[in-house]
Amino acid sequence: MYKAVQQSTNAIAIGPILQGLSGPVNDLSRGCTVSDIVNTVTCTSVQAVAIKEKEASTLAGAAVAA
């Protein structure tokens, strides 16, 4: 449905963005454009960096507590 709105309004739609998994995972539809791929890869990269930063801060906090 969001793709129909995107095409009819010339809006930028990114998604679906999956959350709650142990790693960054997102989905691309068969009819995606190059811009859709770039936007999804960008979002996935940001998710990966956020996970790594969270892991690093958790490890740093554990090292301080020890």
PyMOL CGO cylinders between C-alpha atoms (Angstrom):
from pymol import cmd
from pymol.cgo import CYLINDER

trace = [
    CYLINDER, 0.00, 0.00, 0.00, 2.76, 2.46, 0.89, 0.3, 1, 1, 1, 1, 1, 1,
    CYLINDER, 2.76, 2.46, 0.89, 4.36, 1.88, -2.52, 0.3, 1, 1, 1, 1, 1, 1,
    CYLINDER, 4.36, 1.88, -2.52, 1.15, 2.98, -4.26, 0.3, 1, 1, 1, 1, 1, 1,
    CYLINDER, 1.15, 2.98, -4.26, 1.12, 6.17, -2.19, 0.3, 1, 1, 1, 1, 1, 1,
    CYLINDER, 1.12, 6.17, -2.19, 4.81, 6.71, -2.93, 0.3, 1, 1, 1, 1, 1, 1,
    CYLINDER, 4.81, 6.71, -2.93, 4.30, 6.43, -6.67, 0.3, 1, 1, 1, 1, 1, 1,
    CYLINDER, 4.30, 6.43, -6.67, 1.15, 8.55, -6.78, 0.3, 1, 1, 1, 1, 1, 1,
    CYLINDER, 1.15, 8.55, -6.78, 2.57, 11.38, -4.66, 0.3, 1, 1, 1, 1, 1, 1,
    CYLINDER, 2.57, 11.38, -4.66, 6.27, 11.25, -5.64, 0.3, 1, 1, 1, 1, 1, 1,
    CYLINDER, 6.27, 11.25, -5.64, 7.10, 10.87, -1.95, 0.3, 1, 1, 1, 1, 1, 1,
    CYLINDER, 7.10, 10.87, -1.95, 10.07, 8.98, -0.52, 0.3, 1, 1, 1, 1, 1, 1,
    CYLINDER, 10.07, 8.98, -0.52, 8.98, 5.82, 1.24, 0.3, 1, 1, 1, 1, 1, 1,
    CYLINDER, 8.98, 5.82, 1.24, 11.51, 3.70, 3.11, 0.3, 1, 1, 1, 1, 1, 1,
    CYLINDER, 11.51, 3.70, 3.11, 10.55, 0.33, 4.44, 0.3, 1, 1, 1, 1, 1, 1,
    CYLINDER, 10.55, 0.33, 4.44, 9.58, -1.98, 5.74, 0.3, 1, 1, 1, 1, 1, 1,
    CYLINDER, 9.58, -1.98, 5.74, 12.13, -1.49, 8.50, 0.3, 1, 1, 1, 1, 1, 1,
    CYLINDER, 12.13, -1.49, 8.50, 12.31, -4.51, 10.81, 0.3, 1, 1, 1, 1, 1, 1,
    CYLINDER, 12.31, -4.51, 10.81, 13.02, -3.98, 14.50, 0.3, 1, 1, 1, 1, 1, 1,
    CYLINDER, 13.02, -3.98, 14.50, 13.65, -6.20, 17.49, 0.3, 1, 1, 1, 1, 1, 1,
    CYLINDER, 13.65, -6.20, 17.49, 16.06, -8.62, 15.84, 0.3, 1, 1, 1, 1, 1, 1,
    CYLINDER, 16.06, -8.62, 15.84, 19.60, -9.29, 17.02, 0.3, 1, 1, 1, 1, 1, 1,
    CYLINDER, 19.60, -9.29, 17.02, 21.01, -7.84, 13.81, 0.3, 1, 1, 1, 1, 1, 1,
    CYLINDER, 21.01, -7.84, 13.81, 19.94, -5.28, 11.23, 0.3, 1, 1, 1, 1, 1, 1,
    CYLINDER, 19.94, -5.28, 11.23, 17.59, -6.84, 8.68, 0.3, 1, 1, 1, 1, 1, 1,
    CYLINDER, 17.59, -6.84, 8.68, 15.36, -5.00, 6.21, 0.3, 1, 1, 1, 1, 1, 1,
    CYLINDER, 15.36, -5.00, 6.21, 13.28, -5.93, 3.19, 0.3, 1, 1, 1, 1, 1, 1,
    CYLINDER, 13.28, -5.93, 3.19, 13.20, -4.77, -0.42, 0.3, 1, 1, 1, 1, 1, 1,
    CYLINDER, 13.20, -4.77, -0.42, 10.31, -5.47, -2.77, 0.3, 1, 1, 1, 1, 1, 1,
    CYLINDER, 10.31, -5.47, -2.77, 10.80, -6.85, -6.27, 0.3, 1, 1, 1, 1, 1, 1,
    CYLINDER, 10.80, -6.85, -6.27, 9.76, -3.58, -7.85, 0.3, 1, 1, 1, 1, 1, 1,
    CYLINDER, 9.76, -3.58, -7.85, 12.19, -1.45, -5.89, 0.3, 1, 1, 1, 1, 1, 1,
    CYLINDER, 12.19, -1.45, -5.89, 14.19, 1.32, -7.51, 0.3, 1, 1, 1, 1, 1, 1,
    CYLINDER, 14.19, 1.32, -7.51, 17.85, 2.16, -7.12, 0.3, 1, 1, 1, 1, 1, 1,
    CYLINDER, 17.85, 2.16, -7.12, 16.85, 4.92, -4.69, 0.3, 1, 1, 1, 1, 1, 1,
    CYLINDER, 16.85, 4.92, -4.69, 14.89, 2.38, -2.63, 0.3, 1, 1, 1, 1, 1, 1,
    CYLINDER, 14.89, 2.38, -2.63, 17.99, 0.19, -2.41, 0.3, 1, 1, 1, 1, 1, 1,
    CYLINDER, 17.99, 0.19, -2.41, 20.26, 3.09, -1.43, 0.3, 1, 1, 1, 1, 1, 1,
    CYLINDER, 20.26, 3.09, -1.43, 17.80, 4.34, 1.22, 0.3, 1, 1, 1, 1, 1, 1,
    CYLINDER, 17.80, 4.34, 1.22, 17.33, 0.86, 2.70, 0.3, 1, 1, 1, 1, 1, 1,
    CYLINDER, 17.33, 0.86, 2.70, 21.09, 0.18, 2.76, 0.3, 1, 1, 1, 1, 1, 1,
    CYLINDER, 21.09, 0.18, 2.76, 21.59, 3.53, 4.50, 0.3, 1, 1, 1, 1, 1, 1,
    CYLINDER, 21.59, 3.53, 4.50, 18.99, 2.68, 7.16, 0.3, 1, 1, 1, 1, 1, 1,
    CYLINDER, 18.99, 2.68, 7.16, 20.47, -0.79, 7.64, 0.3, 1, 1, 1, 1, 1, 1,
    CYLINDER, 20.47, -0.79, 7.64, 23.95, 0.72, 8.04, 0.3, 1, 1, 1, 1, 1, 1,
    CYLINDER, 23.95, 0.72, 8.04, 22.70, 3.14, 10.68, 0.3, 1, 1, 1, 1, 1, 1,
    CYLINDER, 22.70, 3.14, 10.68, 21.04, 0.26, 12.52, 0.3, 1, 1, 1, 1, 1, 1,
    CYLINDER, 21.04, 0.26, 12.52, 24.30, -1.74, 12.42, 0.3, 1, 1, 1, 1, 1, 1,
    CYLINDER, 24.30, -1.74, 12.42, 26.32, 1.17, 13.80, 0.3, 1, 1, 1, 1, 1, 1,
    CYLINDER, 26.32, 1.17, 13.80, 23.76, 1.69, 16.59, 0.3, 1, 1, 1, 1, 1, 1,
    CYLINDER, 23.76, 1.69, 16.59, 23.99, -1.99, 17.57, 0.3, 1, 1, 1, 1, 1, 1,
    CYLINDER, 23.99, -1.99, 17.57, 27.81, -1.86, 17.62, 0.3, 1, 1, 1, 1, 1, 1,
    CYLINDER, 27.81, -1.86, 17.62, 27.78, 1.32, 19.73, 0.3, 1, 1, 1, 1, 1, 1,
    CYLINDER, 27.78, 1.32, 19.73, 25.35, -0.25, 22.18, 0.3, 1, 1, 1, 1, 1, 1,
    CYLINDER, 25.35, -0.25, 22.18, 27.54, -3.36, 22.43, 0.3, 1, 1, 1, 1, 1, 1,
    CYLINDER, 27.54, -3.36, 22.43, 30.66, -1.23, 22.97, 0.3, 1, 1, 1, 1, 1, 1,
    CYLINDER, 30.66, -1.23, 22.97, 29.04, 0.85, 25.70, 0.3, 1, 1, 1, 1, 1, 1,
    CYLINDER, 29.04, 0.85, 25.70, 27.79, -2.31, 27.42, 0.3, 1, 1, 1, 1, 1, 1,
    CYLINDER, 27.79, -2.31, 27.42, 31.29, -3.81, 27.35, 0.3, 1, 1, 1, 1, 1, 1,
    CYLINDER, 31.29, -3.81, 27.35, 32.81, -0.55, 28.61, 0.3, 1, 1, 1, 1, 1, 1,
    CYLINDER, 32.81, -0.55, 28.61, 30.29, -0.42, 31.45, 0.3, 1, 1, 1, 1, 1, 1,
    CYLINDER, 30.29, -0.42, 31.45, 31.10, -4.03, 32.40, 0.3, 1, 1, 1, 1, 1, 1,
    CYLINDER, 31.10, -4.03, 32.40, 34.84, -3.26, 32.39, 0.3, 1, 1, 1, 1, 1, 1,
    CYLINDER, 34.84, -3.26, 32.39, 34.34, -0.27, 34.71, 0.3, 1, 1, 1, 1, 1, 1,
    CYLINDER, 34.34, -0.27, 34.71, 32.19, -2.33, 37.07, 0.3, 1, 1, 1, 1, 1, 1,
    CYLINDER, 32.19, -2.33, 37.07, 34.85, -5.07, 37.26, 0.3, 1, 1, 1, 1, 1, 1,
]
cmd.load_cgo(trace, "trace")
